[in-house]
Amino acid sequence: MSTITAILEPDADGSLHLPLPPELRSTLVKVTATLEAASVAARPRFGCLAGKIELAPDFDEPLEDFKDYME
């Protein structure tokens, strides 16, 4: 049994589409739902991951694989 918590945006016809984990995609699925309005604050906003993703210090360095093309 898996528990999924999701905020879904209804389609124009009012239907919702629930993404399933891979292990449940080829079997019958029993769904128990509690529907309630989600607050606007629950929606991800642009820049919400700022400062949470780090790049390696050598991210901008040339790659050895392309050394012949860079000269």
C-alpha positions in Angstrom: 0.0 0.0 0.0 1.3 3.5 -0.9 0.1 6.8 0.4 0.2 9.7 -2.2 -0.4 13.3 -1.3 -0.8 15.6 -4.3 -2.2 18.9 -5.2 -3.9 18.5 -8.6 -5.3 21.1 -11.0 -8.6 19.9 -12.6 -8.9 19.7 -16.3 -11.5 21.8 -18.1 -14.0 19.0 -17.8 -13.5 18.8 -14.0 -11.5 15.6 -14.0 -8.3 15.0 -12.1 -5.4 12.8 -13.3 -3.4 11.1 -10.5 0.2 10.1 -11.3 0.9 6.5 -10.2 4.1 5.0 -9.0 5.6 2.5 -11.5 4.8 -0.5 -9.3 1.1 0.3 -9.5 0.8 1.0 -13.2 0.1 -2.5 -14.3 -2.5 -3.6 -11.7 -5.9 -2.6 -10.4 -5.7 0.3 -8.0 -8.1 1.1 -5.1 -8.3 4.9 -4.5 -9.6 6.5 -1.3 -9.8 10.3 -1.7 -10.4 13.3 0.5 -11.1 16.4 -1.5 -10.5 19.9 -0.1 -9.5 23.2 -1.6 -5.8 23.8 -1.5 -4.5 27.3 -0.6 -2.8 29.3 -3.2 0.4 29.3 -1.1 0.6 25.5 -1.7 1.4 26.1 -5.3 5.1 26.2 -6.2 6.3 29.6 -7.2 9.1 30.7 -9.5 12.4 30.7 -7.6 11.1 28.5 -4.8 14.3 26.3 -5.1 16.7 29.2 -4.9 19.7 28.3 -2.8 18.7 24.6 -2.6 20.6 23.4 -5.7 24.4 23.5 -5.8 26.6 23.0 -8.8 30.0 21.4 -8.7 32.8 24.0 -8.5 34.2 22.9 -11.9 30.8 23.0 -13.6 31.9 25.7 -16.2 35.3 24.1 -16.9 36.0 22.6 -20.4 35.4 18.9 -20.7 38.3 16.6 -21.7 36.1 14.9 -24.2 35.8 18.1 -26.3 39.5 19.2 -25.9 40.2 18.6 -29.7 37.3 20.9 -30.7 38.3 23.7 -28.3 41.7 24.3 -29.8 
